[in-house]
Amino acid sequence: MIDTDAAVQIAMRFLADRLGERQDLRELPSVQGVTAEEVVTVTGERRCHVVSFGWPLRVAVDQETGDADMLR
C-alpha cells in the first residue's frame, strides 16, 4: 500500500517527467493538498491519492500499485 508521503514523491516525479517531455523548464509547482478518492479510469475504479498542484494540475497515484496519471 502506498502511503501519502510516497504518493507525493511519485506524483512529483511523474509531473517532472511530463513537463520534461514538453521541454517545459519551469520550476515544479508546490503541492497544494492530497486527498484519497475513488478515481474512474478506462480499466475501472481504483482507490487513489490525488495530489493537487493547484488547478488544473492534479495527479492520481494508485494506492495499491503506485501507478500515476494526470486527472482532467
Stockholm file with secondary structure:
# STOCKHOLM 1.0

chainA/1-72         MIDTDAAVQIAMRFLADRLGERQDLRELPSVQGVTAEEVVTVTGERRCHVVSFGWPLRVAVDQETGDADMLR
#=GR chainA/1-72 SS CCCHHHHHHHHHHHHHHHHHHTTCCSCCCCCCEEEEEEEEETTEEEEEEEEESSTTCEEEEETTTCCEEEEC
#=GC SS_cons        CCCHHHHHHHHHHHHHHHHHHTTCCSCCCCCCEEEEEEEEETTEEEEEEEEESSTTCEEEEETTTCCEEEEC
//
